[in-house]
Amino acid sequence: MSSFPDFRPRRLRRTPGLRRAFAETSLAASDLIAPLFVKEGLSDAAPIGAMPGHHQHTLESLVKETRELTERGVAGVILFGIPERKDAQGSEAWNDDGIIQRAVRAVKDEVGDEAVVIADLCLCEYTDHGHCGFLDGDQVDNDPTIEAYGRIAASQAAAGADMVAPSGMMDGQVKSIRRALDAGGFDHVPILAYAAKYASSFYGPFREAAEGAPRFGDRRSYQQDPPNVDEALREAALDVAEGADALMVKPALPYLDVLRAVKDRFRYPTAAYNVSGEYSMLMAATERGWIDERAATLETLGSIRRAGADLILTYHARKAAEWLN
Ligand code: PBG
């Protein structure tokens, strides 16, 4: 590399055209997946207090929102269901006529194959105790839980989900789901594995949105410990070995190093979940006039792409798609 004054890095930054031509990463609506919540028994969409612009949807408003998102070119949606009836097992999660199954059918009917419909696969919105699996005392019992995940996956696939995304962080969950899908005639349905999902403080607003907060304790005995990155690589390696088709890191911003490490190690399709707390922080600062929402959002999403994400799950999907188009 030559040095100053022969080399002047500012030359390539002088005009918008030069900057665009030399941008190393891109961001497009087709990189974005919108998370959406659908609640059984609602008569009107209900705003989520901590997430301005977002709602718990009825089936009708969910379909409308999905249509508007796909018209704006987003890659797809990931759906979270909130059932009317919760029990200790979370049995509504594998009811073929449950809220998530009806939502997947309705949304697929609307968007066909033009957008990807992902079903989040977990039990915390379905259990009365709010944990992500069956309980044994105050611990989540791993092996019976992953059996149930298999049943849920088959039921979501039967409803037409393009992809299932297990987020419970149980050991062996990808293997159990892959087997159940294959046995049910769904060997074509891919798994987006929440490979490295941390026990994060940034999920607070989501728990209001999805009504899945644990009634006691926390999720630290199954979600990952924030200081660890080697452990994330072991988790991702297991998911790859068990048949994951794509890997996810969650949250995004506090874990960009993990995202980069997972992308570099596996070179798999990699997603990052820009979670509810990340969205709410940005919106709170925006509402106070402390930050420019558009610039900060595009910078944030661009940085997640730069760290290695092929896909970003983000509550800013709709607005970002509008800004990018
Ligand atoms: C449920 C689940 C959570 C999120 C996605 N799936 C909450 C949790 O683990 O407590 C969080 C998403 C967000 O905060 O946007 N397993």
Boltz pocket constraint, residues with backbone or C-beta under 6 A from the ligand:
constraints:
  - pocket:
      binder: B
      contacts: [[A, 120], [A, 122], [A, 124], [A, 132], [A, 167], [A, 168], [A, 202], [A, 203], [A, 204], [A, 205], [A, 206], [A, 207], [A, 212], [A, 219], [A, 274], [A, 275], [A, 276], [A, 277]]
      max_distance: 6.0
